[in-house]
């Protein structure tokens, strides 16, 4: 049976689970560490699979490979994690062929990310792919599959706005501050140093270098530690009420159930102030906004910046889909041409031997192993070779040109030369690797 392009692509499979239908707890059962990944690759090798790689992040775990059915990959996943097959079927996905190919492109290009346009997944894919390569579990077709995928991802990033703009609240707060503050030196107080507050603080340090930062937290030890890292001042939490008027900008990231900065803390006639409340529920008294020369932004206003970005990104999705379709079409063309690769390699090797043989048709036919001489094929080679000496024939550039021209004829012209390909069908079927 001849291995057609549709059959090759039809063997691409993926088994996975992600943020769409599975909670973090469920996803965690299918998480793959390095030991599990190595076991998956070794099991795949023993099964005779030639191309398999896996990706495992906080939002998804997926196994890709060229196999007869996605159940093969699903079994590899459940056998090496604490997850079960039934949950994977109900809360995950099993794709094959064009569906698997489309899914891979959407993942790599940020269309399947929890935050659309998040290209962090591309780096994680590259790392997972590289690990499989190190273990010799990436065949030539999978190599080209991923190559086209990464080309599409790069094109989308460079020619669309799918990944531009602020999509996290912490960065949206920075964007709001940059928009409202001038470049003059400002005294900024950040209250609350949990994980979120710490990230906000580090971003302020990086993106607002004109601000001198003071940090304040209920846990004094945590405050001292972060202050040492970012070279910030420290305000004891118990001094917050008395000292809040000393700052131009106050950012609050605490999780108190009631406001920790109240209207009465703010002195009348104090300098203009900017308040940013990133807490839920509100930890800055909303009544502060009624004071003169005070600007207050709450988490809803900051989140609106991210919502606007997401809306703009969604408008870019059709452009991204068009780019993906283009690269999928190019990949399908490559797969169709891949069936000629073993023949072309054979021709190239045979051409190297022609440096010691005169350009006689019968002699060339003998070298190429053609019993019934295909005139078109021989004439084509003679035109390429009869005007060059044996010394030049040894030049790889000349041989490459000859083979390239011949390859075009073999692919596009229904002539006797096509008999040469048919004669190597058995060779093609036994040497195609995925």
Secondary structure as UniProt FT lines:
FT   HELIX           5..10
FT   STRAND          12..18
FT   TURN            19..21
FT   HELIX           24..28
FT   TURN            29..30
FT   HELIX           34..46
FT   TURN            47..48
FT   STRAND          52..56
FT   STRAND          60..66
FT   HELIX           70..79
FT   HELIX           85..91
FT   STRAND          93..96
FT   HELIX           98..108
FT   TURN            109..110
FT   TURN            116..117
FT   HELIX           120..134
FT   TURN            135..136
FT   HELIX           140..159
FT   TURN            162..163
FT   HELIX           169..180
FT   STRAND          186..191
FT   HELIX           195..207
FT   TURN            209..210
FT   STRAND          211..216
FT   HELIX           220..230
FT   STRAND          233..234
FT   HELIX           237..239
FT   HELIX           240..243
FT   HELIX           244..246
FT   STRAND          249..252
FT   HELIX           263..265
FT   TURN            268..269
FT   STRAND          273..277
FT   HELIX           286..290
FT   TURN            292..293
FT   STRAND          294..297
FT   HELIX           299..338
FT   TURN            339..340
FT   HELIX           341..353
FT   HELIX           354..356
FT   HELIX           361..368
FT   HELIX           375..385
FT   TURN            386..387
FT   HELIX           390..393
FT   HELIX           396..412
FT   TURN            416..417
FT   HELIX           418..423
FT   HELIX           425..431
//
